Amino acid sequence: MDWLNNFTIYLREEKNFSFLTVKSYTADIRDFLKFLKSKNVKAEDADYPKVREYLSFLLDEGLGKSTLARRVSSLRCFFHYLQIKGCISSFPIPFLRSPKLEKKIPSFLEEDEVERLLNGIKGKGFSFLRDKAFLELLYGTGMRIAELIGLNIKDVDFGAELIKVRGKRGKERLVPFGSFATEALNNYLGVREEKFGSLKEAIFLNKFGNRVSDRWMRKRLESYLKQTGILKPATPHTLRHSFATHLLNRGADLRSVQELLGHEKLSTTQIYTHITPKRLKQVYEKAHPRA
């Protein structure tokens, strides 16, 4: 039985997981099946002690807590898949716990750094206008990069300045976008139509007329960060963190930010309620009688 291929199809088509989640879970289970093969154990015969042995092996290899926690999630999902497909009669890891993760303050760019980044993308060619629109929308909407790459022309309501976003597990939400993103998007779509016509479905295209890739846009962002002299390490997700942080710092309520980000749980959004040193100093100077 080709467990890995069937499990990948299950994640993609039945669980409707994102591309990156499918990729990560598939890699995790490929590694687990390789471990089982070295022990001459079939996947359907793996029990709790064998799973514990595998996780101990990973610990000895020096895996970090966050990676180990994801491995546990992958294993839970895999054994659940085996159970619902009737390949195993009992769930072998019901009491397996993920390592407790430390809550970290998300990395983000200050408002002036975002301004410098977005204003630093200059040029009139197709690629410059595309990248400008891409990053303006990324910061202006707080979308995940996979959501942005997956956008189609029909998803954008220019009159209402709203975008229909397909998030994790196919969940849809409407996200507004502002004047800067509108201008950048209109400028890009003009040259896009000249170059490729109006038959292409995807909004963001590469020079061959295909949908841009996650990896390519990450490299483009890295290039612009260097060009504008921003030394902080930043990824597309950093702009999502910046979007949420700046909204909350300017008084947006947590529930609204939760909706904009597409979080199922409010607790996920609460990681952005950290108070930046700059904001803390402003509050102190305004409120303390001897500041």
N, C-alpha and C positions, 0 to 999 in steps of 0.2 A: 504493500500500500504506500502510495506517495503522499505521506502525511503532510509534508511541507507545502507542496503545491496545493493540495486540497484546503489546508488551513489558510493559506494566503487568499484563495478565492473566497473562503468564508469571511475573512476579515474585510475584504474589499466589497463583496456583493451582499452579504447578509448583515454584517455589523456596520457597513457603510463608514468604516474608519477612514481617516485622511490618508493621503499618500505617504506622508512621513511616518505615521503610526504603523501602517501596514509594513513599511520598509523596516522599521525598528523591531517590531514583533517577529517578523519573518526571520530576521538576522538572529534574534535571541533564540528562537526555537530551532533554527538550523544548528546553532552551537550546542543546544541541549541534546538534540538527536545525535550529534557527533559524539558527545560525551557518552550517551547510552550505548552507542555502537561499540565504543572502546571497552565497555563493560559487558558486551554481549547481551544486552537487555533490549527488548522491543518496547516501543513507545506505549503500547497497550498494557504492558506488564510492569511499567514503572510504578513504584509505590512511594509512600511518604519517606521512608529511610533513604531511598535512592535520590529523591529530590533534595533532601537535606545534604546528602553527600555531594551532590552537584553544587549546591550553594556554598558549601564549605570550600570546595575546590575554587570557586570564584573568589571567595574571600582571600584564599592563599595567593591568588593571582594578583591581588591588590586592587580589585574593583572598588570604586567609590560608592558611597551610600545611595546616591541618586540613581546610578546605573544599576545597582543591585535591586533597588526598589522597582525599577522598570522591569527587570528580569522576573521578579516575583509576579508582577502584573501579567507579563507575557505567559508565564507558566499557568497562572490561574485561568487565563483565557483559553489556552491550548487544551488543558484538561477538561474545561467546560465544553469545549468543542467535541472532544472525544466522547464525553458522556452523552451529549444530546444526539450524537450520531450513532449511539448504541455500541461504541467500541469498547467502553469500559462500564462496569456495573456500579462502581462507587467512585466518589471523588476523592483522590488520594491526598489532597493538601487542604482540607477544610480549615485547619487551624494555623496554617503557615502565615506568619506576619511579615510585613515589609519592615525594613529598618526605619527607625524614626529619623525623619529628616529635619535639619535645622531650617527655620524660616529665615530666608535671606531677603534683604531689601532689593527689589529689582533694580538693575542698572538702567540708567536713563540719561538723556542729554538735557542740559539746561535749555531754557527757551532761547537764549541768545545763541547757543550752539546750533540748535535746529535752524534758526534764522540764517546763520552763516552757511550751514550746509546747503539749504534749499536755494539760497540766493547765489551760491557759488557754482551752480550748474548752469553754465552759459554756453550758448551756441544756437544755431538755427537749423541744424541738420536733423534728420529723422531720429537718430539715436539719442541726441541731446534732449529733444522735445519729449521723446518717449520716457527717458529716465526722469526728467523733471516731473512729468505727469504721474509717473509711478510712485516717486518718493513723496510728492505732495499728497497723493491719495493715501499712501501708507500712513503718513503722520496725521493727515486730516480726517481719517476715518478710524484709525486704530485697528484696521484689519490685519489678520494674519497674512503672511506672504502667500501661503497656498490659496487663501481666499481671493487675494488680489490677482494672482496669476490666473485663477479660474474664471475671472469675470468675462462676460460676453457683452456685446453692444446692447442687447435687449435688456440687460440688467440695470441700465442706467436711465433714470428719469431726470433729464436735464432741466425740465420746467420746475419740478419740485425740489431739485437738487437732492435726490435720494438714490441710493444704490441698494438693490436686492442682493444680499450676501448669502451664499451657501456655506454654512459653518460646519463644525464637526458633526458627524453622523447625519449629514444632510439637513440639519436644522437651518431654516431660513430666518433672516431678520432684515429689517430696513435700517440703513445707516445714512444719516445726512452728510453732505460734504459742502465745504464753504467756498467762498469766492476765489481764493487762491488756487484751490484744486480745480475748480470749474474752468478758470482761465487756462491753466496748464493743460487740462484734458482737451479742451477745445482746440488749442494750438497744436497739440499732438495729433488729434484725430483728423485735422485738416491735411497734414502731410502724409498721414497714414493712408488716407483715401487716395491721394495722388499717387502714392507708391504701389498700393495693392488693390485699390478699388473698394467697393462696399460689400463684397460677397463674404469676406472673412468674418467669422463669428467671434473669435477672441479679440479682446480689446488690445492687449499688449503682445506685440509680435516682434520676432527677431528679424534680421535682415533677409531671411529666406521666406518670410511670411508665415512662419510657424509660431505657436504660442511660446513665449519666453519661458526659460527654466528657472527654477529656484536658485540653482548654483550660479547661473549667469548673473542674476540680479544681485546676489550677495557680493559677487566680485565687483560689480559696478558701484555698489555702495562703498565698499572698501576703497576704491579708487577715488571717489569724491571726498571721502573723509580725509585722505592724505592730501588731496589738492587744496582743501580748505583749512588745513592745519589743525584738525581736530584729532587729538592724540588718544582720546578714550577709545578702547575697543568697543565697537558697536556693530550690531547686526540688524536686519529688518525687524526682529522682535524688540530690539532696543527702542525703535521708533514707536512701537505699540505701547511699551512701558512709558515712554515719554508722553504720548497722547493721554494716557490715563492719569499720570502724575500731574500734568499741567492742568487738566480739567478739574481735578480734585483740589489742587492748590488755589484755583480761581473760584472755588465755591460750588462746583457741581455736586449734586447729591449722589451717594453711592449706588442707589438703585438704578439711576439713569446711566451711570457709567457701566454698570453690570449689563444692561441691555445693549449698550453700544458695543461692548466687547464680545457679547455673545456668550457670557459665562452662565452655566446652569445654576451654580451655587454662589450666593453672595459672599461666602467665605473666601472664594477664589479671588474675588475683586478686592477684598479687604487687604490684600498684600500691598495695595497701592496707597493705603492710608498712612504710610510712613511720612514723617515730617522731615523735610530737607533741612539741613543746617541753615540755609539762607532764610527759609520760611520761619524757622524757629527764632532766628535773630530778629526778624521783622516783628513777630508777635511780642517778643521780649521788649524790644525798644518802644513799642506802642503801648504796652500794658503795664510795665513795671515803673513805679514812681521814681526810682533812682537809676534808670537805665542810662 
